[in-house]
């Protein structure tokens, strides 16, 4: 069994050995965040960030919408609790939400034009080959736009390879 454990450690995903060499793989799939107004939140996620709406649903007391890029990656689910119109309590659990983009400046400009709060204007980082910018969306979530200049890690969809604008906006 010791040999099986060491071979599992070399796999690129986190795996858990079950029994007799069975392996279970986990992949993060969807995040659900609370929003005050589902339509206003969709203005940001679908309108500004251009993430396609996959579906909307209503369960007792909650309106929900799920968005995901056509190229894959994680999905984001928005949930408006109809019995609560208070501001979203950010607390300390969530720091920020990353959005990979083929054009950081363009996405930042769209967010500001839509009324989002500017936190950090686009800047190219010395430490990593990326340009980043920060905004707060309509509910106050800190959003980090990330434009990768040398491609993304294996298994992460690269917006520049999947964008009509990728070749004209790359460095």
C-alpha positions in Angstrom: 0.0 0.0 0.0 2.9 2.3 0.6 3.8 2.3 -3.1 0.2 3.3 -4.0 0.3 6.3 -1.7 3.5 7.7 -3.3 2.1 7.3 -6.8 -1.1 9.1 -5.8 1.0 12.0 -4.5 2.3 12.7 -8.0 -1.2 13.3 -9.5 -2.0 16.9 -10.3 -5.3 16.9 -8.5 -5.8 16.4 -4.8 -6.8 12.8 -4.4 -7.9 10.7 -1.5 -7.1 6.9 -1.4 -10.3 5.0 -0.5 -9.5 1.3 -0.5 -7.5 -1.1 -2.6 -6.1 1.7 -4.8 -9.5 3.4 -5.5 -9.0 7.2 -5.9 -11.5 10.0 -5.4 -10.9 13.4 -7.1 -12.3 16.7 -6.0 -12.7 19.8 -8.2 -14.2 23.1 -7.0 -17.3 23.6 -9.1 -19.5 26.4 -7.9 -19.6 29.3 -5.4 -22.9 30.8 -4.1 -22.9 34.3 -2.8 -25.8 36.3 -1.4 -26.9 39.4 -3.2 -29.4 42.1 -2.3 -31.0 42.5 -5.8 -30.5 39.6 -8.2 -31.2 41.8 -11.3 -28.7 44.4 -10.2 -26.1 41.6 -9.5 -26.8 40.2 -12.9 -26.0 43.7 -14.4 -22.5 43.2 -13.0 -21.8 39.5 -13.6 -23.6 39.1 -16.9 -23.5 42.7 -18.2 -20.1 44.0 -17.1 -18.1 40.7 -16.8 -19.9 39.1 -19.7 -20.4 35.8 -18.0 -23.3 34.0 -19.6 -26.3 33.2 -17.5 -26.7 29.4 -17.4 -30.0 29.4 -15.6 -32.3 31.1 -13.1 -34.5 29.4 -10.6 -36.8 30.3 -7.7 -37.1 28.2 -4.6 -39.3 29.2 -1.6 -38.0 32.6 -0.4 -34.9 32.7 -2.7 -34.2 33.8 -6.3 -31.1 32.2 -7.8 -29.0 32.6 -10.9 -26.0 30.6 -12.1 -23.3 32.0 -14.5 -20.3 30.4 -16.1 -18.0 31.2 -19.0 -18.5 29.1 -22.1 -14.8 28.1 -21.8 -15.4 26.4 -18.5 -14.0 27.2 -15.1 -16.0 27.6 -11.9 -19.6 28.7 -11.8 -20.9 31.5 -9.6 -24.4 31.3 -8.2 -26.2 34.4 -7.0 -28.9 34.1 -4.3 -31.3 36.8 -3.3 -33.2 36.0 -0.1 -36.6 37.6 -0.5 -37.2 37.9 3.3 -34.0 39.9 3.9 -33.3 43.3 2.3 -30.5 44.3 4.6 -27.0 45.1 3.3 -24.7 42.1 2.7 -22.7 41.5 5.8 -19.1 40.9 4.4 -17.7 39.7 7.8 -14.2 38.3 7.5 -14.8 35.0 5.8 -14.4 36.0 2.2 -11.6 38.2 0.9 -12.1 38.5 -2.8 -13.4 36.9 -6.0 -11.0 36.4 -8.9 -12.2 37.0 -12.5 -9.7 36.0 -15.2 -10.0 38.3 -18.2 -8.4 38.8 -21.6 -8.4 42.6 -21.1 -8.0 43.9 -17.6 -8.2 47.6 -18.5 -11.3 47.1 -20.6 -13.1 45.1 -17.9 -12.1 47.6 -15.2 -13.4 50.5 -17.4 -16.7 48.7 -18.0 -17.1 48.1 -14.2 -16.5 51.7 -13.3 -18.8 53.0 -16.1 -21.5 50.7 -14.7 -21.1 52.3 -11.2 -18.8 49.9 -9.4 -16.4 51.3 -6.8 -12.8 51.6 -8.0 -10.4 50.1 -5.4 -7.1 49.7 -7.5 -6.7 50.7 -11.1 -5.1 48.2 -13.5 -1.4 47.7 -12.9 1.1 45.2 -14.2 2.8 43.3 -11.4 6.6 42.8 -11.2 6.4 39.5 -9.2 4.0 37.7 -11.6 3.3 38.1 -15.3 -0.2 39.5 -14.8 -2.1 42.8 -14.8 -4.6 43.2 -12.0 -7.3 45.6 -10.9 -9.8 45.7 -8.0 -13.4 46.9 -7.9 -16.2 46.5 -5.4 -19.4 45.3 -7.1 -22.9 46.6 -6.3 -23.1 44.4 -3.2 -19.6 45.4 -1.9 -17.8 42.2 -2.9 -14.1 42.8 -3.7 -13.5 41.6 -7.2 -10.0 41.1 -8.6 -9.7 41.2 -12.4 -6.6 39.2 -13.5 -5.1 39.3 -17.0 -2.4 36.7 -17.5 0.4 37.6 -19.9 2.0 34.2 -20.2 -1.0 32.0 -20.1 -2.7 30.3 -17.2 -1.8 27.2 -15.2 -2.7 23.9 -16.8 -6.4 23.1 -16.4 -7.4 26.7 -16.0 -9.1 28.2 -19.1 -7.1 31.0 -20.6 -9.4 33.9 -21.6 -6.8 35.2 -24.2 -7.0 31.8 -26.1 -10.8 31.9 -26.0 -11.4 35.5 -26.8 -12.0 37.2 -30.2 -10.0 40.2 -28.7 -7.1 38.1 -27.3 -4.7 38.6 -30.1 -5.1 42.3 -30.5 -4.8 43.0 -26.8 -1.9 40.8 -25.8 1.5 42.2 -25.0 
